[in-house]
């Protein structure tokens, strides 16, 4: 007669879940208030302990169970308390992105943010002890505290960086979006400039020389409008120069009302037409005018749209340079497509031929000038020497200087080209594009296949007289 095999539960079996009813003696309460389920579990637990004493698990099983327990514990801890050093760093950058080192109180706020950063790393010291980024951050905090003479004890910035963001600060808003994406992205700002005869550098870094007599829109989008008025330079020539600039900063939320600025030759005010020098709240000044050189240079800083404008008077004429975020510069309707900074001059208004400036040879008249035009006192050689005094790099700003001297004989155009290049260095976001050379194929003055040949002729003419 076969004996039935006794069923044995595993080490993790719970006797309380067994459908077999408990023996009758276990149904009597051991002490008042104890229910049937609790009694059943107590009896089953006692039986399980007696069984384990009779059949202890082998040593190998104990080692395996202990190893599994350690792994589970380790995994549990890692899931529950991950290293949050990236969050600490993100909060610190957000707390300091709006600070300006040139303003009073910078060191105080920066030290408060550093102490908050240090406190955050301390809270994560145990879970981040094997993280190289964490240790680099700790060393970096120590170095910054030494450089700024920050004490380790003192007030800290709020750990919620959102409260520090100014809704009328475009750079702060942009920085938040970039950080949340995981890493900072290169600046997407664009540059446009107009100077001299006039020479135009578009948002695409195309370089053109135009006549565009009368009023023309440089920029016309949902945030900003810039219009220039150009007049003839010398009798009989189609070359023009700018003698009036009108800039309209359009109203934007609670940051500023509409503000209009206007400059004409010999009247370069350091205020808007309504007499104010700023827009928006008097404390934040989301829009303001700064006179950098009395009567000669005015700067406009529109913080709410991340835009900076320089207006200069050099000699009898005006120059303009502007830096603006791409997403705002390109925010315009289809009817606003006539913008010189966006699309360049119409082909019928261009003096250059795909970048080639028609320089005279040995004092001959320009092809677009009439016989009534007086000859310039400069030759190609003397104009080249004069421009080389101000600009050592022979880029298109240099060649524009030579062209303007030969066209007008006015030495002020040398200073205009030089200051235009300085404005590029101050405002253009990409240093490798500051200079545009005649043979550049990187979007300098258009992607025309005739460009190398035509500009090569210009270089040959200049080199022949060097």
C-alpha positions in Angstrom: 0.0 0.0 0.0 1.5 3.3 -1.1 2.0 6.0 1.4 0.9 9.4 0.4 3.7 11.8 0.0 3.6 14.5 2.7 3.3 17.9 1.1 5.9 20.3 2.4 5.7 24.1 2.1 8.6 26.2 1.0 10.4 28.6 3.3 8.2 31.5 2.0 4.9 29.7 2.3 2.3 31.4 4.4 0.2 28.8 6.4 -2.4 31.4 7.0 -3.4 31.1 3.4 -4.1 27.4 3.5 -7.7 26.4 2.8 -7.5 23.5 5.4 -9.5 24.4 8.5 -7.5 24.5 11.7 -7.9 21.7 14.4 -10.7 22.1 16.8 -8.5 22.8 19.8 -7.1 25.9 18.0 -10.5 27.4 17.8 -10.6 28.3 21.5 -9.3 31.8 22.2 -5.9 32.0 23.8 -6.8 35.4 25.4 -9.8 37.7 25.2 -10.3 39.7 22.1 -8.4 37.3 19.8 -10.3 36.3 16.7 -10.3 33.1 14.7 -7.9 34.3 12.0 -5.3 35.4 14.5 -5.6 32.1 16.4 -5.2 30.2 13.1 -2.1 32.1 12.2 -0.6 31.6 15.7 -1.1 27.9 15.5 0.1 27.6 12.0 3.2 29.7 12.9 4.0 27.3 15.8 3.7 24.3 13.5 6.0 25.9 11.0 8.6 26.6 13.6 8.5 23.0 14.8 8.9 21.8 11.2 11.9 24.1 10.6 13.6 22.8 13.7 13.2 19.3 12.4 14.2 20.2 8.8 16.6 23.2 8.8 17.6 24.6 5.3 21.0 23.6 4.0 24.0 26.1 4.4 24.1 26.8 0.6 20.5 27.8 0.6 21.1 30.2 3.5 24.0 31.9 1.6 21.8 32.2 -1.5 18.9 33.7 0.5 21.2 36.2 2.2 22.7 37.3 -1.1 19.3 37.8 -2.6 18.2 39.8 0.4 21.2 42.1 0.1 20.6 42.6 -3.6 16.9 43.4 -3.0 17.8 45.8 -0.2 20.4 47.6 -2.4 18.1 47.9 -5.4 15.3 49.1 -3.1 17.5 51.9 -1.7 18.7 53.0 -5.1 15.2 53.2 -6.4 14.0 55.1 -3.4 16.9 57.6 -3.0 18.6 58.3 -6.3 21.5 60.8 -6.6 19.9 64.2 -7.4 23.1 66.2 -8.1 21.8 67.2 -11.5 18.7 68.8 -9.8 21.0 70.7 -7.4 23.0 72.0 -10.3 19.9 73.0 -12.3 18.5 74.9 -9.4 21.8 76.8 -8.9 22.0 77.9 -12.5 18.3 78.9 -12.4 18.9 80.9 -9.3 21.9 82.8 -10.8 21.0 83.1 -14.5 19.2 86.4 -14.0 22.0 88.0 -11.9 24.2 90.7 -13.4 27.8 91.0 -12.0 27.9 94.7 -12.9 25.0 95.5 -10.6 25.1 96.1 -6.8 24.2 93.2 -4.6 25.5 90.6 -7.0 27.9 89.0 -4.6 25.2 88.8 -1.9 22.7 87.0 -4.1 25.4 84.8 -5.6 26.7 83.7 -2.2 23.1 82.9 -1.1 22.7 80.7 -4.2 26.0 79.0 -3.5 25.0 78.1 0.0 21.8 76.7 -1.3 23.8 74.6 -3.8 26.1 73.4 -1.0 23.2 72.4 1.2 21.6 70.5 -1.6 24.8 68.5 -2.2 25.2 67.8 1.5 21.6 66.3 1.5 22.7 64.0 -1.3 26.2 63.1 0.1 25.3 59.5 1.0 23.5 58.5 -2.2 25.9 60.4 -4.4 29.2 59.2 -2.8 30.2 57.2 -5.9 29.1 59.9 -8.4 32.0 61.8 -10.1 29.7 64.7 -11.1 28.8 65.1 -7.4 32.4 65.3 -6.3 33.2 67.8 -9.1 30.3 69.9 -8.0 31.5 69.9 -4.3 35.0 71.1 -5.4 33.5 73.7 -7.7 31.3 75.1 -4.9 34.4 75.4 -2.6 36.4 77.2 -5.3 33.5 79.7 -6.1 33.0 80.4 -2.4 36.7 81.2 -2.1 36.7 83.4 -5.1 33.6 85.4 -4.0 34.6 85.4 -0.3 31.3 83.7 0.6 30.9 82.5 4.2 29.6 79.0 4.7 27.0 80.2 7.2 24.3 82.6 6.2 21.0 83.0 4.3 20.3 80.8 1.3 18.3 81.4 -1.8 14.9 79.8 -2.2 15.2 76.2 -3.5 12.3 77.0 -5.8 14.0 78.8 -8.8 10.8 79.6 -10.5 10.1 82.5 -8.1 13.3 84.2 -9.3 12.4 84.3 -13.0 11.3 87.7 -14.3 8.5 87.4 -16.9 9.9 90.5 -18.6 13.4 89.0 -18.9 13.6 87.1 -22.2 17.0 85.6 -21.4 15.7 84.2 -18.1 12.7 82.6 -19.8 14.9 81.1 -22.5 17.4 79.8 -19.9 14.6 77.9 -18.1 13.5 76.1 -21.2 17.1 75.2 -22.1 17.9 73.8 -18.7 14.7 71.7 -18.6 15.8 70.1 -21.9 18.9 68.7 -20.2 21.6 71.0 -21.6 22.2 74.5 -22.7 21.9 75.2 -26.5 24.0 77.7 -28.5 22.5 81.2 -28.8 20.0 81.6 -31.6 20.3 85.4 -31.7 20.6 87.1 -35.1 22.5 90.3 -36.1 21.8 93.0 -38.6 23.7 96.2 -39.4 23.5 99.1 -41.7 26.3 101.7 -42.3 28.0 103.8 -44.9 26.9 103.9 -48.6 24.7 102.1 -47.2 26.2 98.6 -46.7 23.8 96.1 -45.3 24.5 92.9 -43.3 21.4 90.8 -43.1 20.2 88.4 -40.4 21.6 85.6 -42.7 25.1 87.3 -42.7 24.7 88.3 -46.3 26.6 91.4 -47.2 25.1 93.9 -49.7 25.6 97.4 -50.9 22.4 99.2 -51.9 21.0 102.6 -53.0 17.5 102.3 -51.5 16.8 106.0 -51.5 13.9 107.1 -49.4 12.2 105.3 -46.4 12.7 101.5 -46.1 11.9 99.0 -43.4 14.8 97.2 -41.9 12.7 95.2 -39.5 8.9 94.8 -39.2 7.7 92.0 -36.9 5.3 91.5 -34.1 7.6 93.0 -31.5 9.7 95.7 -33.3 9.7 98.0 -36.3 12.8 99.7 -37.6 12.7 102.1 -40.6 15.5 104.0 -42.2 15.5 107.0 -44.5 18.4 107.3 -47.0 19.4 110.3 -49.1 21.8 110.7 -52.0 25.4 111.1 -51.1 26.9 113.1 -53.9 25.2 114.7 -57.0 25.0 112.3 -60.0 25.6 109.1 -57.9 23.0 106.5 -57.0 24.9 105.9 -53.7 22.9 106.9 -50.6 23.4 107.1 -46.8 21.1 107.1 -43.8 20.0 110.4 -42.2 17.0 109.3 -40.3 16.1 106.2 -38.1 12.7 105.4 -36.6 12.3 102.5 -34.1 9.0 101.4 -32.6 9.1 99.0 -29.6 5.6 97.5 -29.7 3.6 97.1 -26.4 4.1 93.7 -24.8 2.0 92.4 -21.9 2.7 94.2 -18.7 6.4 94.7 -19.6 6.1 98.0 -21.6 3.8 100.2 -23.5 4.6 101.1 -27.1 7.7 103.3 -27.3 8.9 105.2 -30.3 12.5 106.4 -30.8 13.6 108.7 -33.6 17.0 110.0 -34.6 18.0 112.4 -37.4 21.3 113.9 -38.4 22.6 116.1 -35.6 19.8 115.1 -33.3 20.5 111.8 -31.6 18.4 112.0 -28.4 18.9 109.7 -25.4 15.1 109.5 -24.9 12.0 108.3 -26.6 9.8 110.8 -28.4 7.6 111.1 -25.3 10.5 112.2 -23.3 10.9 109.0 -21.2 14.1 107.0 -21.1 12.6 103.6 -20.1 9.5 101.4 -20.5 7.7 99.1 -18.1 8.1 99.1 -14.3 10.4 101.8 -13.0 12.4 99.2 -11.0 12.9 96.4 -13.5 13.2 98.7 -16.6 12.5 96.1 -19.2 13.2 98.7 -21.8 15.7 101.5 -21.4 18.0 103.9 -23.3 21.6 104.5 -22.5 23.7 107.3 -24.0 27.2 105.8 -24.3 28.8 108.8 -26.2 27.0 112.1 -25.8 25.3 113.1 -29.1 27.1 110.3 -31.0 26.0 106.9 -29.8 22.8 105.6 -28.1 22.1 102.1 -26.9 18.6 100.6 -26.4 18.2 97.5 -24.3 14.8 95.7 -24.6 15.2 93.0 -21.9 11.7 91.7 -22.4 12.5 90.6 -26.0 16.2 90.0 -25.5 17.1 92.7 -28.0 19.8 95.4 -28.2 20.1 98.3 -30.6 23.0 100.6 -31.3 22.4 103.9 -33.1 25.5 106.1 -34.0 26.1 109.3 -35.9 29.4 109.3 -37.8 30.1 112.4 -39.8 26.8 113.5 -41.3 25.1 110.1 -41.4 23.7 107.4 -39.1 24.6 103.8 -38.6 22.5 101.0 -36.9 23.3 97.6 -35.4 20.8 95.2 -33.8 20.8 91.8 -32.1 17.5 90.0 -31.7 16.4 86.4 -30.9 15.7 84.4 -34.1 12.2 83.3 -32.9 11.1 86.9 -32.4 12.8 88.3 -35.5 11.0 85.8 -37.7 7.6 86.4 -36.0 5.8 88.4 -38.7 2.9 88.1 -41.1 3.1 87.4 -44.8 2.4 91.0 -45.6 5.5 92.1 -43.7 8.0 90.3 -46.0 9.7 93.6 -47.2 12.4 93.7 -44.5 15.9 94.5 -45.5 17.4 92.7 -42.5 15.4 89.5 -43.3 15.5 89.3 -47.2 18.1 91.9 -48.2 17.7 94.7 -50.7 15.7 94.1 -53.9 17.9 93.3 -56.8 17.0 96.5 -58.6 18.3 98.5 -55.6 21.7 96.9 -55.3 24.8 98.6 -56.3 27.0 95.6 -56.0 26.8 92.7 -58.4 26.6 89.5 -56.3 29.0 91.1 -53.9 31.4 92.8 -56.4 31.8 96.5 -55.7 32.5 98.5 -58.8 35.7 100.2 -57.7 37.2 102.9 -60.0 40.7 102.5 -61.4 43.2 105.4 -61.0 40.6 107.9 -60.1 38.1 107.0 -62.9 34.4 107.6 -62.3 32.2 104.9 -60.9 30.1 103.1 -63.5 26.9 104.3 -61.9 28.0 108.0 -61.7 27.4 110.7 -64.2 30.0 113.0 -65.7 28.6 115.8 -63.4 29.9 114.0 -60.3 33.0 115.5 -58.8 36.0 113.2 -58.7 37.1 111.9 -55.3 40.4 113.1 -53.9 41.3 109.5 -53.2 42.8 106.9 -55.5 42.5 103.2 -54.9 46.0 103.3 -53.4 45.4 106.2 -51.0 41.9 104.9 -50.0 43.4 101.5 -49.2 46.1 103.1 -47.1 43.5 105.3 -45.3 41.2 102.3 -44.5 44.2 100.2 -43.4 44.9 102.6 -40.6 41.7 101.7 -38.9 41.1 98.1 -40.1 44.0 95.7 -40.3 41.9 92.7 -41.5 41.0 93.0 -45.2 37.4 91.8 -44.9 34.3 93.2 -46.6 34.2 96.1 -44.0 37.6 97.1 -45.2 36.6 96.9 -48.9 33.4 98.9 -48.1 35.6 101.6 -46.5 37.6 101.8 -49.7 34.5 102.0 -51.8 33.0 104.8 -49.7 36.2 106.9 -49.8 36.4 106.6 -53.6 32.7 107.4 -53.9 32.5 110.4 -51.6 36.0 111.5 -50.6 34.6 111.8 -47.0 37.1 110.4 -44.5 34.2 110.0 -42.0 33.2 106.9 -43.8 36.4 105.2 -42.6 35.2 105.7 -39.0 31.8 104.5 -40.0 33.1 101.2 -41.3 35.4 100.8 -38.3 32.6 101.5 -35.8 30.3 99.1 -37.7 32.8 96.3 -37.3 33.1 97.1 -33.6 29.4 96.9 -33.2 29.6 93.4 -34.8 32.1 92.4 -32.3 29.9 93.7 -29.5 26.6 92.2 -30.7 27.1 89.3 -33.1 26.6 86.1 -31.1 29.2 84.0 -33.1 32.8 85.2 -33.1 33.8 83.0 -36.1 31.4 85.1 -38.2 32.5 88.5 -37.2 34.6 89.0 -40.3 33.2 88.3 -43.8 35.8 87.7 -46.4 35.4 88.1 -50.2 36.1 84.4 -50.9 34.0 83.1 -48.0 31.5 80.4 -49.0 29.8 80.3 -45.5 26.8 82.4 -46.2 28.9 85.6 -46.1 27.3 87.6 -49.0 25.2 85.1 -50.8 25.7 81.6 -52.3 26.3 82.8 -55.9 28.7 80.9 -58.1 29.9 84.1 -59.7 31.0 85.5 -56.3 34.6 84.1 -56.2 35.4 85.4 -59.7 33.9 88.9 -59.2 35.4 89.5 -55.8 38.7 88.1 -57.1 38.8 91.0 -59.6 38.3 93.4 -56.8 41.2 91.9 -54.9 43.4 92.0 -58.0 42.7 95.7 -58.5 43.5 96.4 -54.8 46.6 94.2 -54.7 48.0 95.9 -57.9 48.2 99.2 -56.0 49.4 98.0 -52.6 
